[in-house]
Amino acid sequence: MIVSKRNSLRLAAVATLGALSLGLAGTAVAAAPVAQPVAVGQPAAAHAAITAKPSVSSVQAWQLFRVTGTTTGLTAGSKVTLQQKQHGTWVTLPASVTTARNGSYSLGVKLGLKGLNELRIVSGGTASAVFTVTVR
C-alpha cells in the first residue's frame, strides 16, 4: 500500500475527529442525569387501573368472545391491548381498542391456542389482573 501525503492527512483528520467525538460522547453520557420515563398524556401509573372481564370462561378455537372493563387514571381514548402468557412470557396480541370517554372498553377476541389461556389487558405500564379463558 502506498501512503501519500494526502492519504496521511485524511487518516490524521479522521483519527482526530473520532477521538474528539468519542471523548465528548463519554462526557455527555457521564454528565447527563438519569431521567425517568414519563407516559405522555397519562398520569402516574400508581393511580392508573384497568379492570377486565371475559364474556365466557370457555370457547371453541377461533370463536369470538368479548373482554369488557373500565380504566381509571387513564385519559379517554387511551389504547388498551390484550396480552397472552405464552411459555412464561407476556405476548402482545393483535387485539386492541381505545377507551370511551367514561374509561370503558369492549374488545372482541378470538383465540386459537387450545387449553387454559392466561390473559390480561394492558395500557402503557398499567395492567389488569390476570384472567383465564379455556379454548377447547
N, C-alpha and C positions, 0 to 999 in steps of 0.2 A: 504494500500500500504506500502510495506516495503522499506525503504530508506537505501540502503547500502552505504558504503564509496565510492565504485566505481561509483555508480549512482550519488552521490552528486558531485563527481569530474567532471563527464561528464556534469552535469547540470551547474556547475560553468563555465566550459570551453565554453560551448555553449552560455551562457548568456554574457560572456565577449567578445567573438568574435562577437556576434550580436550587442552589444553596440558599439564596436570599428568600425565595418563596417558601421553602421548607422551614426556614427559621421563623419567618413571620407567621406561618400557619401554626406552628407549635406554640408560639407566644400567644396567639389569639385563642387557641383552644385552652391553654392553661389559665388565661386570664378571664375567660368567659364564665359567668355564673351558671349554675345548673338551673335550668328552667323546668318547671313542672308543666306537663301538657294540660291544656285547658280546652274543653269542647266549646266550640263557637255556638252561641245561641242556646246553650243549655246551662242550667245552674249546676252547682257542685253535685257530684254523684251521690254524696251522703244523703241528700234529700230526695233523690230520684228513686222511683219504684215502679215495677211492672208486675201486673198480675196476668195469669194465663190459665185458661180452662178449655180443654178439648171438648167437642160436642159428643164424642163417643170414647169408649175405652178400648174398643176392638173394632177393626175393619178388615176387609179383604184387601189384597195388594192392589194398589193404584186406585182405591176407592176414595172419593172426595169426602173430606170432613172439614170442620171449621175449628179454629182456635180463636177464642174471643177473650178480651180482657180490657183492662184500663191501665193508664200510666198516670203517675203523679210526679211532679217536679220536672217534666219534660215539656218543651214547647209544643204547641199544636202544630201538626204537620210533621212531627218527627218520624223518621223511618224506623220501623221495628222489623226484625228479621228472625226467622226460625233457625235454630241450630239443633243438630242431632249428635249425640255421643256415638262415635264410631271408634272402636278399639281403644277406648280410654281418652280420646281427644274430641273436643267440640269442633264440629264441622259446620260451616255456614251453608245452608241450603238455599237454592234459588227461589225462595218464597218470602216476600216482604210486602209491606203495606205501610202507608202513612197514617198517623193517628188523626182522629177527628178533633174538632175544637174543644170538646169536653175530655179529651185524652183517651177515648175508647178506640178500639180497633177490632176488626173481624178479618181473619186470614183464612183463605181456602188452602187446604193442604192435601197432597197425595203422596203416600209413602210406598215404596216397593221393597224395602229391606224387611224380610219376614222375621218375626219374633218380637220380643219386647223392645220397643224403641224409647230411649230416654230423650226427651226434647226440652227445649227452653226457648223463650223469646228474649232477644237482646236489642238494645239500642245504645250505641256508644259503649260506655263502660258499665252500663246497668243491665242486669239480667233478672229474669223472673225465676221463681222456684222451678225446680225440675218436675216435669210431669211425664207420664208414660202412656203410650198407645201401643197395643199389641196388633201386629199385622199378621193375618192368617194366610 
